[in-house]
Amino acid sequence: MNELKASTKPFDISKQEVWDAWVKVRGNKGSSGVDGVSIEMFEKRSRS
């Protein structure tokens, strides 16, 4: 079977859009995602 795979993202997301989403999730005290990582765990890991 011959499958086509995308070599790039199907759409562009700016850093500003990512930041705005992060601010909203953090402000709403969002829950863990599908990976089970909480906001606190994510922030701790991102500082390392």
mmCIF file of the N, C-alpha and C atoms, coordinates in Angstrom:
data_MODEL
# 
_entry.id   MODEL 
# 
loop_
_atom_site.group_PDB 
_atom_site.id 
_atom_site.type_symbol 
_atom_site.label_atom_id 
_atom_site.label_alt_id 
_atom_site.label_comp_id 
_atom_site.label_asym_id 
_atom_site.label_entity_id 
_atom_site.label_seq_id 
_atom_site.pdbx_PDB_ins_code 
_atom_site.Cartn_x 
_atom_site.Cartn_y 
_atom_site.Cartn_z 
_atom_site.occupancy 
_atom_site.B_iso_or_equiv 
_atom_site.pdbx_formal_charge 
_atom_site.auth_seq_id 
_atom_site.auth_comp_id 
_atom_site.auth_asym_id 
_atom_site.auth_atom_id 
_atom_site.pdbx_PDB_model_num 
ATOM 1   N N  . MET A 1 1  ? 0.840  -1.167 0.000  1.00 0.00 ? 1  MET A N  1 
ATOM 2   C CA . MET A 1 1  ? 0.000  0.000  0.000  1.00 0.00 ? 1  MET A CA 1 
ATOM 3   C C  . MET A 1 1  ? 0.890  1.237  0.000  1.00 0.00 ? 1  MET A C  1 
ATOM 4   N N  . ASN A 1 2  ? 0.563  2.190  -0.833 1.00 0.00 ? 2  ASN A N  1 
ATOM 5   C CA . ASN A 1 2  ? 1.377  3.386  -0.987 1.00 0.00 ? 2  ASN A CA 1 
ATOM 6   C C  . ASN A 1 2  ? 0.687  4.569  -0.319 1.00 0.00 ? 2  ASN A C  1 
ATOM 7   N N  . GLU A 1 3  ? 1.231  5.058  0.808  1.00 0.00 ? 3  GLU A N  1 
ATOM 8   C CA . GLU A 1 3  ? 0.623  6.168  1.548  1.00 0.00 ? 3  GLU A CA 1 
ATOM 9   C C  . GLU A 1 3  ? 1.410  7.446  1.356  1.00 0.00 ? 3  GLU A C  1 
ATOM 10  N N  . LEU A 1 4  ? 0.689  8.555  1.238  1.00 0.00 ? 4  LEU A N  1 
ATOM 11  C CA . LEU A 1 4  ? 1.332  9.856  1.187  1.00 0.00 ? 4  LEU A CA 1 
ATOM 12  C C  . LEU A 1 4  ? 1.427  10.408 2.602  1.00 0.00 ? 4  LEU A C  1 
ATOM 13  N N  . LYS A 1 5  ? 2.565  10.938 2.942  1.00 0.00 ? 5  LYS A N  1 
ATOM 14  C CA . LYS A 1 5  ? 2.748  11.536 4.264  1.00 0.00 ? 5  LYS A CA 1 
ATOM 15  C C  . LYS A 1 5  ? 3.136  12.994 4.102  1.00 0.00 ? 5  LYS A C  1 
ATOM 16  N N  . ALA A 1 6  ? 2.525  13.839 4.904  1.00 0.00 ? 6  ALA A N  1 
ATOM 17  C CA . ALA A 1 6  ? 2.829  15.273 4.847  1.00 0.00 ? 6  ALA A CA 1 
ATOM 18  C C  . ALA A 1 6  ? 4.232  15.521 5.377  1.00 0.00 ? 6  ALA A C  1 
ATOM 19  N N  . SER A 1 7  ? 4.984  16.318 4.673  1.00 0.00 ? 7  SER A N  1 
ATOM 20  C CA . SER A 1 7  ? 6.342  16.631 5.127  1.00 0.00 ? 7  SER A CA 1 
ATOM 21  C C  . SER A 1 7  ? 6.381  17.912 5.959  1.00 0.00 ? 7  SER A C  1 
ATOM 22  N N  . THR A 1 8  ? 5.277  18.674 5.936  1.00 0.00 ? 8  THR A N  1 
ATOM 23  C CA . THR A 1 8  ? 5.195  19.899 6.714  1.00 0.00 ? 8  THR A CA 1 
ATOM 24  C C  . THR A 1 8  ? 3.854  19.956 7.422  1.00 0.00 ? 8  THR A C  1 
ATOM 25  N N  . LYS A 1 9  ? 3.727  20.938 8.302  1.00 0.00 ? 9  LYS A N  1 
ATOM 26  C CA . LYS A 1 9  ? 2.451  21.126 8.992  1.00 0.00 ? 9  LYS A CA 1 
ATOM 27  C C  . LYS A 1 9  ? 1.382  21.507 7.974  1.00 0.00 ? 9  LYS A C  1 
ATOM 28  N N  . PRO A 1 10 ? 0.142  21.082 8.194  1.00 0.00 ? 10 PRO A N  1 
ATOM 29  C CA . PRO A 1 10 ? -0.914 21.425 7.244  1.00 0.00 ? 10 PRO A CA 1 
ATOM 30  C C  . PRO A 1 10 ? -1.341 22.892 7.326  1.00 0.00 ? 10 PRO A C  1 
ATOM 31  N N  . PHE A 1 11 ? -0.891 23.603 8.358  1.00 0.00 ? 11 PHE A N  1 
ATOM 32  C CA . PHE A 1 11 ? -1.223 25.016 8.500  1.00 0.00 ? 11 PHE A CA 1 
ATOM 33  C C  . PHE A 1 11 ? -0.170 25.671 9.382  1.00 0.00 ? 11 PHE A C  1 
ATOM 34  N N  . ASP A 1 12 ? -0.081 26.989 9.299  1.00 0.00 ? 12 ASP A N  1 
ATOM 35  C CA . ASP A 1 12 ? 0.900  27.735 10.088 1.00 0.00 ? 12 ASP A CA 1 
ATOM 36  C C  . ASP A 1 12 ? 0.271  28.250 11.375 1.00 0.00 ? 12 ASP A C  1 
ATOM 37  N N  . ILE A 1 13 ? 1.020  28.177 12.463 1.00 0.00 ? 13 ILE A N  1 
ATOM 38  C CA . ILE A 1 13 ? 0.605  28.734 13.743 1.00 0.00 ? 13 ILE A CA 1 
ATOM 39  C C  . ILE A 1 13 ? 1.736  29.644 14.205 1.00 0.00 ? 13 ILE A C  1 
ATOM 40  N N  . SER A 1 14 ? 1.406  30.892 14.439 1.00 0.00 ? 14 SER A N  1 
ATOM 41  C CA . SER A 1 14 ? 2.439  31.838 14.868 1.00 0.00 ? 14 SER A CA 1 
ATOM 42  C C  . SER A 1 14 ? 2.767  31.628 16.346 1.00 0.00 ? 14 SER A C  1 
ATOM 43  N N  . LYS A 1 15 ? 3.919  32.111 16.738 1.00 0.00 ? 15 LYS A N  1 
ATOM 44  C CA . LYS A 1 15 ? 4.310  32.045 18.150 1.00 0.00 ? 15 LYS A CA 1 
ATOM 45  C C  . LYS A 1 15 ? 3.326  32.833 19.009 1.00 0.00 ? 15 LYS A C  1 
ATOM 46  N N  . GLN A 1 16 ? 2.808  33.932 18.466 1.00 0.00 ? 16 GLN A N  1 
ATOM 47  C CA . GLN A 1 16 ? 1.839  34.740 19.199 1.00 0.00 ? 16 GLN A CA 1 
ATOM 48  C C  . GLN A 1 16 ? 0.563  33.946 19.466 1.00 0.00 ? 16 GLN A C  1 
ATOM 49  N N  . GLU A 1 17 ? 0.100  33.162 18.476 1.00 0.00 ? 17 GLU A N  1 
ATOM 50  C CA . GLU A 1 17 ? -1.099 32.345 18.663 1.00 0.00 ? 17 GLU A CA 1 
ATOM 51  C C  . GLU A 1 17 ? -0.875 31.269 19.729 1.00 0.00 ? 17 GLU A C  1 
ATOM 52  N N  . VAL A 1 18 ? 0.297  30.672 19.728 1.00 0.00 ? 18 VAL A N  1 
ATOM 53  C CA . VAL A 1 18 ? 0.624  29.665 20.739 1.00 0.00 ? 18 VAL A CA 1 
ATOM 54  C C  . VAL A 1 18 ? 0.644  30.315 22.122 1.00 0.00 ? 18 VAL A C  1 
ATOM 55  N N  . TRP A 1 19 ? 1.275  31.484 22.222 1.00 0.00 ? 19 TRP A N  1 
ATOM 56  C CA . TRP A 1 19 ? 1.343  32.191 23.501 1.00 0.00 ? 19 TRP A CA 1 
ATOM 57  C C  . TRP A 1 19 ? -0.048 32.562 23.995 1.00 0.00 ? 19 TRP A C  1 
ATOM 58  N N  . ASP A 1 20 ? -0.884 33.104 23.099 1.00 0.00 ? 20 ASP A N  1 
ATOM 59  C CA . ASP A 1 20 ? -2.246 33.497 23.477 1.00 0.00 ? 20 ASP A CA 1 
ATOM 60  C C  . ASP A 1 20 ? -3.040 32.297 23.989 1.00 0.00 ? 20 ASP A C  1 
ATOM 61  N N  . ALA A 1 21 ? -2.887 31.152 23.332 1.00 0.00 ? 21 ALA A N  1 
ATOM 62  C CA . ALA A 1 21 ? -3.578 29.938 23.772 1.00 0.00 ? 21 ALA A CA 1 
ATOM 63  C C  . ALA A 1 21 ? -3.078 29.508 25.147 1.00 0.00 ? 21 ALA A C  1 
ATOM 64  N N  . TRP A 1 22 ? -1.759 29.562 25.356 1.00 0.00 ? 22 TRP A N  1 
ATOM 65  C CA . TRP A 1 22 ? -1.164 29.184 26.641 1.00 0.00 ? 22 TRP A CA 1 
ATOM 66  C C  . TRP A 1 22 ? -1.709 30.068 27.763 1.00 0.00 ? 22 TRP A C  1 
ATOM 67  N N  . VAL A 1 23 ? -1.788 31.369 27.510 1.00 0.00 ? 23 VAL A N  1 
ATOM 68  C CA . VAL A 1 23 ? -2.288 32.300 28.517 1.00 0.00 ? 23 VAL A CA 1 
ATOM 69  C C  . VAL A 1 23 ? -3.737 31.960 28.885 1.00 0.00 ? 23 VAL A C  1 
ATOM 70  N N  . LYS A 1 24 ? -4.558 31.633 27.889 1.00 0.00 ? 24 LYS A N  1 
ATOM 71  C CA . LYS A 1 24 ? -5.960 31.278 28.152 1.00 0.00 ? 24 LYS A CA 1 
ATOM 72  C C  . LYS A 1 24 ? -6.067 29.998 28.962 1.00 0.00 ? 24 LYS A C  1 
ATOM 73  N N  . VAL A 1 25 ? -5.318 28.974 28.572 1.00 0.00 ? 25 VAL A N  1 
ATOM 74  C CA . VAL A 1 25 ? -5.367 27.687 29.280 1.00 0.00 ? 25 VAL A CA 1 
ATOM 75  C C  . VAL A 1 25 ? -4.898 27.870 30.722 1.00 0.00 ? 25 VAL A C  1 
ATOM 76  N N  . ARG A 1 26 ? -3.810 28.563 30.907 1.00 0.00 ? 26 ARG A N  1 
ATOM 77  C CA . ARG A 1 26 ? -3.272 28.781 32.259 1.00 0.00 ? 26 ARG A CA 1 
ATOM 78  C C  . ARG A 1 26 ? -4.244 29.599 33.102 1.00 0.00 ? 26 ARG A C  1 
ATOM 79  N N  . GLY A 1 27 ? -4.846 30.611 32.501 1.00 0.00 ? 27 GLY A N  1 
ATOM 80  C CA . GLY A 1 27 ? -5.796 31.458 33.206 1.00 0.00 ? 27 GLY A CA 1 
ATOM 81  C C  . GLY A 1 27 ? -7.054 30.712 33.623 1.00 0.00 ? 27 GLY A C  1 
ATOM 82  N N  . ASN A 1 28 ? -7.432 29.711 32.825 1.00 0.00 ? 28 ASN A N  1 
ATOM 83  C CA . ASN A 1 28 ? -8.612 28.901 33.134 1.00 0.00 ? 28 ASN A CA 1 
ATOM 84  C C  . ASN A 1 28 ? -8.278 27.714 34.027 1.00 0.00 ? 28 ASN A C  1 
ATOM 85  N N  . LYS A 1 29 ? -7.013 27.636 34.441 1.00 0.00 ? 29 LYS A N  1 
ATOM 86  C CA . LYS A 1 29 ? -6.534 26.493 35.223 1.00 0.00 ? 29 LYS A CA 1 
ATOM 87  C C  . LYS A 1 29 ? -6.865 25.187 34.498 1.00 0.00 ? 29 LYS A C  1 
ATOM 88  N N  . GLY A 1 30 ? -6.507 25.167 33.212 1.00 0.00 ? 30 GLY A N  1 
ATOM 89  C CA . GLY A 1 30 ? -6.787 24.027 32.336 1.00 0.00 ? 30 GLY A CA 1 
ATOM 90  C C  . GLY A 1 30 ? -6.289 22.708 32.890 1.00 0.00 ? 30 GLY A C  1 
ATOM 91  N N  . SER A 1 31 ? -6.915 21.654 32.459 1.00 0.00 ? 31 SER A N  1 
ATOM 92  C CA . SER A 1 31 ? -6.558 20.321 32.943 1.00 0.00 ? 31 SER A CA 1 
ATOM 93  C C  . SER A 1 31 ? -5.459 19.706 32.083 1.00 0.00 ? 31 SER A C  1 
ATOM 94  N N  . SER A 1 32 ? -5.009 18.535 32.478 1.00 0.00 ? 32 SER A N  1 
ATOM 95  C CA . SER A 1 32 ? -3.979 17.809 31.734 1.00 0.00 ? 32 SER A CA 1 
ATOM 96  C C  . SER A 1 32 ? -4.485 17.477 30.344 1.00 0.00 ? 32 SER A C  1 
ATOM 97  N N  . GLY A 1 33 ? -3.556 17.407 29.416 1.00 0.00 ? 33 GLY A N  1 
ATOM 98  C CA . GLY A 1 33 ? -3.899 17.011 28.058 1.00 0.00 ? 33 GLY A CA 1 
ATOM 99  C C  . GLY A 1 33 ? -3.911 15.497 27.934 1.00 0.00 ? 33 GLY A C  1 
ATOM 100 N N  . VAL A 1 34 ? -3.954 15.020 26.713 1.00 0.00 ? 34 VAL A N  1 
ATOM 101 C CA . VAL A 1 34 ? -3.996 13.571 26.481 1.00 0.00 ? 34 VAL A CA 1 
ATOM 102 C C  . VAL A 1 34 ? -2.745 12.879 26.991 1.00 0.00 ? 34 VAL A C  1 
ATOM 103 N N  . ASP A 1 35 ? -1.659 13.630 27.145 1.00 0.00 ? 35 ASP A N  1 
ATOM 104 C CA . ASP A 1 35 ? -0.418 13.035 27.647 1.00 0.00 ? 35 ASP A CA 1 
ATOM 105 C C  . ASP A 1 35 ? -0.360 13.003 29.173 1.00 0.00 ? 35 ASP A C  1 
ATOM 106 N N  . GLY A 1 36 ? -1.366 13.602 29.836 1.00 0.00 ? 36 GLY A N  1 
ATOM 107 C CA . GLY A 1 36 ? -1.420 13.567 31.289 1.00 0.00 ? 36 GLY A CA 1 
ATOM 108 C C  . GLY A 1 36 ? -0.513 14.566 31.982 1.00 0.00 ? 36 GLY A C  1 
ATOM 109 N N  . VAL A 1 37 ? 0.099  15.472 31.229 1.00 0.00 ? 37 VAL A N  1 
ATOM 110 C CA . VAL A 1 37 ? 1.007  16.460 31.809 1.00 0.00 ? 37 VAL A CA 1 
ATOM 111 C C  . VAL A 1 37 ? 0.196  17.670 32.267 1.00 0.00 ? 37 VAL A C  1 
ATOM 112 N N  . SER A 1 38 ? 0.286  17.994 33.550 1.00 0.00 ? 38 SER A N  1 
ATOM 113 C CA . SER A 1 38 ? -0.432 19.147 34.092 1.00 0.00 ? 38 SER A CA 1 
ATOM 114 C C  . SER A 1 38 ? 0.294  20.433 33.710 1.00 0.00 ? 38 SER A C  1 
ATOM 115 N N  . ILE A 1 39 ? -0.375 21.560 33.898 1.00 0.00 ? 39 ILE A N  1 
ATOM 116 C CA . ILE A 1 39 ? 0.246  22.851 33.615 1.00 0.00 ? 39 ILE A CA 1 
ATOM 117 C C  . ILE A 1 39 ? 1.486  23.031 34.482 1.00 0.00 ? 39 ILE A C  1 
ATOM 118 N N  . GLU A 1 40 ? 1.383  22.642 35.743 1.00 0.00 ? 40 GLU A N  1 
ATOM 119 C CA . GLU A 1 40 ? 2.526  22.786 36.652 1.00 0.00 ? 40 GLU A CA 1 
ATOM 120 C C  . GLU A 1 40 ? 3.709  21.942 36.182 1.00 0.00 ? 40 GLU A C  1 
ATOM 121 N N  . MET A 1 41 ? 3.427  20.702 35.768 1.00 0.00 ? 41 MET A N  1 
ATOM 122 C CA . MET A 1 41 ? 4.508  19.833 35.288 1.00 0.00 ? 41 MET A CA 1 
ATOM 123 C C  . MET A 1 41 ? 5.129  20.403 34.017 1.00 0.00 ? 41 MET A C  1 
ATOM 124 N N  . PHE A 1 42 ? 4.296  20.916 33.114 1.00 0.00 ? 42 PHE A N  1 
ATOM 125 C CA . PHE A 1 42 ? 4.791  21.499 31.868 1.00 0.00 ? 42 PHE A CA 1 
ATOM 126 C C  . PHE A 1 42 ? 5.695  22.688 32.152 1.00 0.00 ? 42 PHE A C  1 
ATOM 127 N N  . GLU A 1 43 ? 5.245  23.576 33.043 1.00 0.00 ? 43 GLU A N  1 
ATOM 128 C CA . GLU A 1 43 ? 6.062  24.748 33.364 1.00 0.00 ? 43 GLU A CA 1 
ATOM 129 C C  . GLU A 1 43 ? 7.377  24.346 34.006 1.00 0.00 ? 43 GLU A C  1 
ATOM 130 N N  . LYS A 1 44 ? 7.330  23.358 34.874 1.00 0.00 ? 44 LYS A N  1 
ATOM 131 C CA . LYS A 1 44 ? 8.553  22.905 35.539 1.00 0.00 ? 44 LYS A CA 1 
ATOM 132 C C  . LYS A 1 44 ? 9.539  22.342 34.511 1.00 0.00 ? 44 LYS A C  1 
ATOM 133 N N  . ARG A 1 45 ? 9.031  21.541 33.584 1.00 0.00 ? 45 ARG A N  1 
ATOM 134 C CA . ARG A 1 45 ? 9.890  20.950 32.557 1.00 0.00 ? 45 ARG A CA 1 
ATOM 135 C C  . ARG A 1 45 ? 10.444 22.001 31.600 1.00 0.00 ? 45 ARG A C  1 
ATOM 136 N N  . SER A 1 46 ? 9.631  23.014 31.286 1.00 0.00 ? 46 SER A N  1 
ATOM 137 C CA . SER A 1 46 ? 10.068 24.021 30.312 1.00 0.00 ? 46 SER A CA 1 
ATOM 138 C C  . SER A 1 46 ? 11.166 24.924 30.872 1.00 0.00 ? 46 SER A C  1 
ATOM 139 N N  . ARG A 1 47 ? 11.283 24.992 32.182 1.00 0.00 ? 47 ARG A N  1 
ATOM 140 C CA . ARG A 1 47 ? 12.329 25.818 32.814 1.00 0.00 ? 47 ARG A CA 1 
ATOM 141 C C  . ARG A 1 47 ? 13.651 25.085 32.896 1.00 0.00 ? 47 ARG A C  1 
ATOM 142 N N  . SER A 1 48 ? 13.625 23.782 32.743 1.00 0.00 ? 48 SER A N  1 
ATOM 143 C CA . SER A 1 48 ? 14.848 22.973 32.879 1.00 0.00 ? 48 SER A CA 1 
ATOM 144 C C  . SER A 1 48 ? 15.778 23.131 31.708 1.00 0.00 ? 48 SER A C  1 
# 
